[in-house]
Amino acid sequence: MHILTVNEVPQYVLKIDGELSISLVSQLYQAYSRSPLLSKLIYSDPANTFLLYSYVSGTTHYNRGSKVDWMALIVKDLLNQYQIARQTEGWGRLGHLRGSWHEFNERSLEGARSNLGSVLPIEDYHQVKSLIDGISKVEEKYLLHGDTGVHNFVFRNNELVGVNDPSPMVGPVIYDFTYAFCSSPDDLNLETLFSTFDLLNDNTLERSRIIKEVLFQLYCRIGICVKVHLHDLHDYLKAWDYWRLFLT
């Protein structure tokens, strides 16, 4: 990515990538052009070699305020904009579609287990695996951002102002919701979870199902943490001690 300036002030981002990636990201920006959190697509190369979109100033990870506040904005200004993906066959990452949501979840879990090694006991893996059948029962698939984590959130003055770097996929909205919720180890509690879940347009899932979704996503997130965000591991393990009680 390249940041383009006007009078030495950042204004645009030039993204150069493979043809498939540029095409998919362009589709997502166009589909959700009304979202105040996504950058505005300025130009998409017809040959799908680059994109130009608006630059959002701020910082990622840090000075983000309370999770309940930025999760509320994620729900209101992004997730509630999501549209059903009727024309797409398969599930998961649009560049690597799986035959079912069940298969996508299985592969996610096995990837997490490979990263975790002995960080978490094998009993936890087996209990999380037993959740897959239940959380894989979905009725509709939506076009998702696919990487709704604090590493892609832009904050200014302790407020969420943007969401960057989509990795488009198709699946249930609850995936992007729990991905965002589990993307930082702070405030991983039931109060924050349910108060923000209730803001979703489609919030009819039973509370027990939502907890299972979080358990699965959190286990996978800890796997990612071990691989690329090791500095957060201590706090994630404390959070896992809280959530693993719901496995029994």
N, C-alpha and C positions, 0 to 999 in steps of 0.2 A: 504494500500500500504506500501511496505517496500523498502527502498533505500539500495542497496547493494554496498559496497565499495571495491576497489582494492588498496592496499597500502594507505588506508585512503582517497582515492579520490572516490567520487560517480561515479559509472559506469552504474548501472542497476537499474531497478525498477521491483519489484515483486508484481504483482497484484493478490490478492486472492478474488474471488467473486463467485456468484452463477453460475451454469452451463450455463444458457442462456446468462447472461451478458458476460462471458468470451468468449463464442462462437461468439457472435456478434462483440465484439471488435476485436477479432482475425481476423474475416472476413474483417473488415474495414482496419486494418493494412496491411493485405495481398493485398487487392484490390488497395491500394494507397501506395505501398511500394516505389514508385519513388518520392513521395512528400518529398522535403527537410525539411518540417516543422514538419512532423509526426515522432515520435520515430520509430526506427527500431525494428521490432519484432525478438527477439532472439529465443524464444521457446514458443510454445503453447502446454499445456498439452492435450493429446488426450482425456482425461476424462473431459476436460473443467472445471478444478478446479483452475487453475492459468495460468498466462502469465508472461513471462520475456521479457522486452524490454529495449532499451537503455535510459539512463538518459540524460536529457538536462539541463545544468546548467544555472541559471539566476534567475530572479524574476518575479512574476506575478503582475498584476495591475500597478506597479510603474515603473518610469523611462522608459516609453514606447515610447517617442518621439511623433511625430505628427501622428494623425489618418490617414491622407492621405497616409503617408508612410507605416504604418503597414497594412492598408487596401489593399494597392496595392500588398503587399507580400501575404496576405491572398488569394487574387484573383489569382495571378500568380502561387503561389506555392502550393495551395490547391484546391480552387474551380474549377480552370481550369483543374484539374486532374480528376474531378468527372466523373463517368460512369453511364450509364442508368441501372436501376435495373429492368430487364425484367422479372425475375422469381418470384418477390415478389407480392403477392396479398395484397391489403389494403394499407393504407397510415399512415404516422406518425411513432411513436416509434416502433421499430421492436419487442419489447416485449409486446406492447399494441397497435396493429394495429387498425385503424379505417376503416370504410367502404368507406370513401371518404376524399379528402383533405378538403372539405367543413366541414365535421364533425370534423376533427382535428382542424380547425380554430375556429369553434364554441366552442369547449371545452376549447381551449386556452383562448378565450375571456371571457368565464364565470369564469374561474379560476382567471383571472386578476381582473374582477369586484368584485369577492368575497374578494380578498386581498385589493383592493383599498378602499372599504367602501365609505366614504364621501370625500376622498382625491381629487377626481375629480368629477365634476357635472354629474348627471345622463344623461344630454343631450349629453355629450361627449360619453358616453357608447352607446347610441342609434345611434349616428352618425357613430361611429366606426363599430358598428354592421351592418350598412347599406353597409359597404364596402365588407363584406364577400363574397357575390355572385360574385363580380367582381374579387377579388384576388384568388378565388378558381377555376377559369378556367385555368387549366394547361394541357399541352399536354403530357409531359414526366415526369416520376419520376426517381430520381437519388438516389444512396446511399450517404447519407449525414453524416457528422461528428455529427451534431445534437446539439452541445453545443459550438458553435464558439463564445465565449465571452472572454473578457479580463481576467476574473478569471481563464481561462484555457490557456492563452497565456503566453509564456516565453520570457522575454526581457533581452537583454544583451547589455550594452553600448547604450541604447536608440534605439535598433533595435530588431525587432521581429525575434526570432531564433527557436521557437517551438510552437506547439499546442498540449495540453495534453487532457486526459480524454474524449475520444469520447463517445457519447451517441447515437449510430447509429440509423438512421431513414431513411425513404424513403419519398421523396417529391421533390419539385422544387428547383433548385439551389438558386433562389432568397431568399429562406427562410434563408439559412445559411449566405448569403450575408447581408441581413438586420438585422439578429440577431447579427452579428459581428458589423455592423455599429451602432446599438443601444445599444451595450453592455457597453458603457461608455458615460457619458453625455457631453463630450467635443466635439467640432467641429461637432455638429449635424446640419449641414447646407447643402443647396443645392449644393454648390460648391464642397464640399468634397464628397457628395453622387454621383453626376454625373461623376466627374473626375475618381472615382474608379470603378463605374459601367461600364463605357466605356471600362475598361480593361478586362471584362468578355468575354469569347469566345462567349457565347450566350447573346448578349446585345441588342436584337431586341425589347424588351418591350418598349412601349410608355412611355414617361416621366410621364404622368399623372398616369399610372399604378404603376410605381415605387414609386411615392409619396404616393399613397394609401397603398402600401405594407409597407412603412416606418411608416405611421400613425398607421397602425394596430400593427406592431411589437413594436413600441415605447409605445403604450398604454399597451400592454402586458408586456413590460419590466418594466414599472413603477410599475405594479402590483407585479413583482418579487422584485423590489427594496424595496417596502414597507415591504415585507416579510423578506428579507435577506440582503439587502444592504441599510439600512435606511440612512446611512451617505451621500449617493448620492442623496437623494430625492430632496433637495433644487435645485440642478443643473438640475435634470431631469424635475422638474416643470417649470423652466425657459425655458428649451428646448421645453416643451409641449406648452407653450404660443406662441412660434414661429411656431410650426407645426400645431397647432389647427386652425390657420388661413386658412389652406388648406382644412379644413373640410367643409367649407361653399361654 
